[in-house]
Amino acid sequence: MKLQSLLSDADKKTTRILAVSVDRAADLEKMSQKVLARAPGDLQFTLLSDPDHAVISRYGLLNMEAAQKGRFLPHPTTYVIDRHGIVRWKFTEVNYKIRPTNEMVLEALRQAQ
């Protein structure tokens, strides 16, 4: 189930979901169009491009093992940041297959309010 669909109407007005990728903006746009062509309205978050991995590196999320092979990929990470810019919750996992559950993120959002 999509996280955006779990938010209350009030939360949807104050909560933004962003994704940061090393893909170039043009590639993200192509991917977004493919997703939307298959499932209109499915892409319910903003994709941000970080092809030089400046943000990913600054936050210590760069997968160094992959970087040594020329693949500049981040470790999957989820942040909950309050309206003052303070990180209230962070989930980082080295194994890209392990992600936080929607329930974990929703609870972190509740705690941050």
C-alpha positions in Angstrom: 0.0 0.0 0.0 1.3 3.4 -0.9 2.4 5.7 1.9 0.6 8.7 0.4 -2.7 6.9 0.4 -2.3 6.2 4.2 -2.0 9.9 5.1 -5.1 11.7 6.3 -6.3 14.7 4.3 -4.9 17.0 6.9 -1.5 15.3 6.8 -1.4 15.4 3.0 -1.5 19.2 3.3 1.5 19.3 5.5 3.6 16.3 4.5 5.8 16.0 1.4 7.4 12.9 0.2 10.6 13.4 -1.8 13.0 10.9 -3.3 16.6 11.6 -4.2 18.3 9.7 -7.0 21.7 9.7 -8.7 19.8 9.6 -12.0 19.8 12.7 -14.2 16.7 14.8 -14.3 15.9 13.8 -17.9 16.1 10.1 -17.0 13.9 10.6 -13.9 11.3 12.4 -16.2 11.3 9.4 -18.6 10.9 7.0 -15.7 8.0 9.1 -14.3 6.2 9.2 -17.6 6.5 5.4 -17.9 5.1 4.9 -14.4 2.2 7.3 -15.1 1.4 5.7 -18.5 1.0 2.3 -16.7 -0.8 3.7 -13.7 -2.1 7.3 -13.9 -1.8 9.1 -10.6 0.7 6.4 -9.3 3.7 8.7 -8.8 2.7 10.5 -5.6 6.1 12.0 -4.7 8.7 14.4 -6.0 11.8 12.9 -7.6 15.0 15.0 -7.1 18.1 14.5 -9.2 21.6 14.3 -7.6 23.7 12.9 -10.5 27.0 14.2 -8.9 25.9 12.6 -5.6 26.6 15.8 -3.7 23.7 15.5 -1.3 24.0 11.7 -1.0 27.7 12.1 -0.1 27.1 15.0 2.3 24.7 12.9 4.3 27.1 10.0 4.4 24.7 7.8 2.4 27.0 6.9 -0.5 27.5 3.1 -0.9 31.3 3.1 -0.9 31.5 -0.6 -2.1 29.5 0.4 -5.2 31.4 3.6 -5.6 34.7 1.7 -5.8 33.2 0.0 -8.9 32.2 3.3 -10.4 28.5 3.0 -9.4 27.6 6.0 -7.2 24.6 4.7 -5.4 23.2 5.7 -2.1 22.2 3.3 0.7 18.4 3.4 0.9 17.4 5.9 3.6 14.2 7.4 4.8 14.1 10.6 6.8 11.3 12.3 8.7 12.2 16.0 8.9 10.0 18.5 10.7 8.9 21.9 9.4 11.9 23.5 11.1 14.3 21.3 9.2 15.2 19.1 12.1 15.7 15.4 11.4 13.3 13.6 13.7 13.7 10.0 12.4 16.1 8.2 10.1 16.1 4.7 8.7 19.2 3.6 6.7 19.9 0.0 5.6 22.9 -1.3 3.7 20.8 -4.0 2.2 18.7 -2.3 -0.5 16.0 -4.9 -0.2 15.2 -3.9 3.4 13.0 -0.8 3.6 11.0 0.7 6.5 7.4 -0.3 6.6 4.6 2.3 6.0 3.6 1.8 9.6 7.1 2.7 10.8 7.1 5.9 8.7 3.6 6.9 9.8 4.6 6.4 13.4 7.7 8.6 12.9 5.5 11.3 11.3 3.1 11.2 14.3 6.0 11.5 16.7 7.4 14.5 14.7 4.3 16.5 15.0 
